[in-house]
Amino acid sequence: MGIVWTIIIGFIAGIVAKLIMPGSNEPSGFVLTTILGIVGAFLATFLGQSLGWYAPGQGAGFIGAIVGAVLVLAIWGMISRNRAA
């Protein structure tokens, strides 16, 4: 159930992160935004477990997933800005 929960939280976190970080270099598609949110949730879970914030098998919370999704969106924006130039 942990992976399914991370995907659901990541889906919602991707939408919230897009609302927090709108921009022309950010992904405009709903599917890509939610995929980046899910990646952000997995990133937050991995970093949290590596730093000892979460126990093994425990996923990131909603706030952690949003922070991870915002980080992934920021990285996406930097990469897409460099590709456009």
BELRA-V793636 format. One record per backbone hydrogen bond with DSSP energy under -0.5 kcal/mol. CO is the residue of the C=O (numbers start at 1). NH is the residue of the N-H. E is the energy in kcal/mol with one decimal. If there is no record, write none. Layout:
co=CO nh=NH e=E
co=CO nh=NH e=E
This chain:
co=1 nh=5 e=-2.4
co=2 nh=6 e=-2.0
co=3 nh=7 e=-2.2
co=4 nh=8 e=-2.3
co=5 nh=9 e=-2.7
co=6 nh=10 e=-2.6
co=7 nh=11 e=-2.3
co=8 nh=12 e=-1.9
co=9 nh=13 e=-2.9
co=10 nh=14 e=-2.4
co=11 nh=15 e=-1.4
co=12 nh=16 e=-2.3
co=13 nh=17 e=-2.9
co=14 nh=18 e=-1.9
co=15 nh=19 e=-1.6
co=16 nh=20 e=-1.9
co=17 nh=21 e=-2.7
co=23 nh=26 e=-0.6
co=29 nh=33 e=-2.2
co=30 nh=34 e=-2.2
co=31 nh=35 e=-2.4
co=32 nh=36 e=-2.5
co=33 nh=37 e=-1.7
co=34 nh=38 e=-2.3
co=35 nh=39 e=-2.5
co=36 nh=40 e=-2.3
co=37 nh=41 e=-2.0
co=38 nh=42 e=-2.3
co=39 nh=43 e=-2.5
co=40 nh=44 e=-2.7
co=41 nh=45 e=-2.2
co=42 nh=46 e=-2.7
co=43 nh=47 e=-2.9
co=44 nh=48 e=-2.5
co=45 nh=49 e=-2.3
co=46 nh=50 e=-2.4
co=47 nh=51 e=-2.3
co=48 nh=53 e=-2.3
co=48 nh=54 e=-1.5
co=55 nh=58 e=-2.5
co=61 nh=65 e=-2.4
co=62 nh=66 e=-2.0
co=63 nh=67 e=-2.4
co=64 nh=68 e=-2.4
co=65 nh=69 e=-2.5
co=66 nh=70 e=-2.6
co=67 nh=71 e=-2.2
co=68 nh=72 e=-2.3
co=69 nh=73 e=-2.6
co=70 nh=74 e=-2.4
co=71 nh=75 e=-2.4
co=72 nh=76 e=-2.6
co=73 nh=77 e=-2.4
co=74 nh=78 e=-2.0
co=75 nh=79 e=-2.5
co=76 nh=80 e=-2.8
co=77 nh=81 e=-1.9
co=78 nh=82 e=-1.9
co=79 nh=83 e=-1.9
co=80 nh=84 e=-1.6
co=81 nh=85 e=-1.1
